Structures are given as structure tokens and as C-alpha cells.
Amino acid sequence: MQMRRTYEAPASPSAVVVIGLALIGAYVSALLILVDRTSFDVWGAVLLMPILVALTVPALWRQAIREADPGTFRLLLLALVVKLAGAVARYYVAFSVYGGAADATRYHSAGVGFAPLFRRLDFSGVHLVAGTSFIETVTGIVYALVGPSKMGGFVFFSWLGFWGLFLFYRAFTLAVPMGRRRSYAYLLFFLPSLVFWPSSIGKEAWMMFSLGIAAYGVARILTRGVWRGFIYCAGGLWLAGMVRPHIAALVGVSLAAAIVTRKGRIEWRELTPVIKGASIVAVAIVAAVLVVHTDRFLQKSGIDTNQGVSSTLTDVQDRTSEGGASFAPSILDSPVRAPLATITVLFRPFVFEAHNFQSILAAIEGTALLAFCLIRPRWGWAAMRSLRQQPYVVFCLVFTLLFIVGFSSFANFGLLARERVQLYPLFLVLFSIPPAVIGRPGGERAVRETVAA
């Protein structure tokens, strides 16, 4: 017996016009009130928001067309609105709760100084050094375009963060045909950490944007267009490497692992060794550059990288163990420490370890995410079973493991909660593949046909 799909009747054109005019009227009224009562720091953001939404809507609509699902457009549009609202929340916490004692204040001040120079196309004072100075330069470029609005800067960077999340989603839909798209979308777009942390002027939003581009490139390399994918991936890695080269290096190593373990296409089976060899050489060159860049970056940060991995991790522990959120980490220098290090990096602090309102919220989220993973062990096992058919899952798994090793030395819950947002978009892939699909007869063959299409 076939089930007939039912569709809701679309709203009449007159109703759409009335609703649209009402929304425009409300927006203009609110903007006029804010212009009269607040500074450009605030009302500049309100002026910017609809422009950013209008620039994003066509891409969301095209994604809904690709999936042949109108519900996808509504979901993605809601995710965009929530992400921009996250910028307002992040702004409030930074300047009302903490009184401006945030890195965003430094970036804002530098951007205000750079903006008038950049409008005159004067870039003589720019030094593209990895880290803080790069974000200061980017902030100056943003302000040269949209004006020196502090909240506007938060909104713009949050918008970049949304684009990163959207590209992670595109990568998933392209490279994980066995995956449950809607489940992944709910986790990716509405996890509080991913809404809140990459929503301010700073490195988190930029890294989310850069890693999203790189992940989309990885998905294309592993499924269809190798060279176009390599361009996306290389561009994303360069952008990420200008801020956190060590994270970009992890992406490069993870991609190499995925290339080595993936199955070759049937029609290219004789050329598979050549293709893999060329791909690995290209990735190795990029990874080598990133490793050298990372070594210089860490040495400039005062970390001696010539003393071995264990000593380097201990040095990182010492440098991150200041502040009220410090704790004794479980550095992953032996297999015995792996379970505690994994739980710490992915889920801690727990509620009994939280000492203020913000850490309590982080603890609630971490505990909920841990419970989510514990009730989905078969989904995680399904991801492991699909490794050869879906090499993007290999990429996500290796990146997760390397990230846990690297960040097991962090000794501050606040820093850890902020840094691991770079991991979550790839880690969540491991719990978004339903076991019913993996166990279904012909399921693996369907995946090979989809990837080869």
C-alpha cells in the first residue's frame, strides 16, 4: 500500500505581501528608534543583519533544491537566524558580563585603526603574521566595508562562522551518503557551543569558516572532483594556517589517512596507485609546510618544540593552567590515559566541576552530549563499519583522535570549551550514520554507486 504525500497549501500572494510589508515596517521602526537612542556600535549591526541574510538565502535555497526538500531551506534559514542571534548573546556576555575583558576588544580597536587606511587602499602597515595580527588585519578589512560597529563586527564574524557550518553540512551531504542529514543538521547548527563561541570578532569564527572550506574540499577530493576539491582544501588550510597552523596541520594529516585507506573506483582501478601516490605527495607537501609553520608559531609562543612530544604537551599544560577554570589534565602520553583524556577533551567540565554560570552551561551541554553518544553506540559502530565505503568518515575519525591527543594537555576548562568547537563538526559525523543503513543488504553497494556518480 503506497502512502500519498500531502502538501500544505501555499499562502496567497496578498498574504505574503502583507506579512512582508509588516516585517519591513517593524524593521525600519526599530532601526529608527535605535539610531536615535544608541551609537553606531549597536544600530550598525541592525543595519547589517538583513544584508547578510539576503546574501546567504540563495545558497540555502540551492541546497534545498539539491536535496529536493523544502524543509531543508526552512531549517537552514532558522539556523542562520539563530547564529546571528548568537552574536548578540556573545556581545552581551563579552561587554556586559565581563566588561569588555575579551580578545574581541583588542581586535576591534586594531580594526578601527586600520579601517580608514584600508579605505584609501593603504596597506603599508599590514604584516600578515599568523595569529592575533592576522585577525586584527581581517577586522580592519571588515570595518572598511561595513563601518566600525563593534556589534556589527560580531555579527559579521558570526556570519562567517555560519558559512563554515554550512560548508561542513555540504561536505556531509556530499561525502556521507549513508548519513542522516537531518540529525547531523540539528546537532551542527543548534549545538549551543557552535552557536555561541564562533560568534564574535576573533579566532573561533575565523577557524570555523576556514575549516568549513577545507572540509568541503576534503569531501570533494574523496568523492568526485580531486583538483577542484584540492583548491578548496588548500585555500581553507591557508586561511586556517594564518591563525592556528597546528589545526591546519591536523586536517592535512587526516586527509592523507583518508586517501590512503579509501577504495579506488572500479573504472580507475589500474590507475588507483598512481592517483593515490599523486594525492599523497600533494597532501604531504602541504602538510610539511604546515608543520614547519606550526613549529615557528609554537616557538614564537614560547613553547620549545625540540624537547619531544611529551615535554611539549607538559609545556602547554603549564601555559594553560592559570585562572579559576584550571584543572589537572590527563595528558595522553600512554594508552592507559586514553579514556579519561577522551572524555575530558570532548565533554568536560561536568556539573560538579563548574564554578560559575557560564561553566555550568558548558557542563550541561557536555553532559547532554555525552549522554547522546552513550545512547547511540550502534550509530558509532555503524560509522566504524563504513570507513572503507565513506573515506570522509576516516578523515573525521583521524582528526578527532589527533585533536584529543593534542588538546589533552589543556588545563583550563574555559579554553578547552572554546577550542573544541573546531572539533565538534567532524566528531558529530561519527554519530550521524544510522546502523539500519549499514546493515541493509546492498547498502554498501549503493554508497559506492552514489560516490562514483
URFEN-V968407 format. One line per field, one symbol per residue. ss: DSSP state (~ for helix, > for strand, _ for the rest). phi: phi as a letter, one per 40 degrees, with the letter a starting at -180 (. if undefined). burial: b if it has 9 or more other C-alpha atoms within 8 Angstrom, else e. A space follows every 50 residues. Layout:
# URFEN-V968407
ss: ???
phi: ???
burial: ???
This chain:
# URFEN-V968407
ss: ____________~~~~~~~~~~~~~~~~~~~~~~~~~__~~~~~~~~~~~ ~~~~~~~~~~~~~~~~~__~~~~~~~~~~~~~~~~~~~~~~~~~~~~___ __~~~~~~~~~~~~~~~~~____________~~~~~~~~~~~~~~~___~ ~~~~~~~~~~~~~~~~~~~~~~~~~___>_~~~~~~~~~~_~~~~~____ __~~~~~~~~~~~~~~~~~~~~~__~~~~~~~~~~~~~~~~~~~~~~~~~ ~~~~~~~~~~~____~~~~~~~~~~~~~~~~~~~~~~~~~~~~~~~~~~~ ________~~~~~~~~~~~~_____>________~~~~~~~~~~~~~___ ~~~___~~~~~~~~~~~~~~~~~~__~~~~~~~~~_____~~~~~~~~~~ ~~~~~~~____>~~~~~~~_~~~~~~~~~~~_>_~~~~~___~~~~~~~~ ~~_
phi: .ccccbbcccccdcccccccccccccccccccccccbbccdcccccccdc ccccccddcccccccdcfadccccccccccccccccccccccccbbcbgg cacdccccccccccdcccccgcbcccbccchccccccccccccccbgccc cccccccccccccccccdcdccccbbcccccccccccccbcdccccccbb cicccccccccccccccdccdcbbcccccccdccccccccccbbcccccc cccccccccccccccccbdccdccccccccccccccccdccccccccccc cgbcccbgccccccccdccbcbhcccaccbccbadccddcccccccbccc dcccbacccccccccccccccccccbccccccccccdccbccccdccccc ccccccbcccbacccccccccccddcccdcbbbcccccccdgcccccccc ccc
burial: eeeeeeeeeeeeeeebeeeeeeeeeeeeeebeebbeebebbbbbbbbbbe ebbeeebeebbebbbeeebeebbeebbebbebbbebbbbbbbbbbbebee eeebbbbbebbbbbbbbbeeeeeeeeeeebbebbbbbbbbbbbbebbbbb bbbbbbbbbbbbbbbbbbbbbbbbbbbbbbbeebbbbbbbbebbbbbbbb bbbbbbbbbbbbbbbbbbbbbbbbebebbbbbbbbbbbbbbbbbbbbbbb bbbbbbbbbebbeeeeeeeeebeeebeebbeebbebbeebbebbbebbbe eebbbeeeeeebbbbbbeebbbeebbeebbbbeeeebbeebbbbbbbbbb beebeeeebbebbbbbbebbeebeebeebbbbbbebbbbbbbbbbbbbbb ebbbbebbbbbbbebbbbbbbbbbbbbbbbbbbbbebbeeeebbeebbee bee
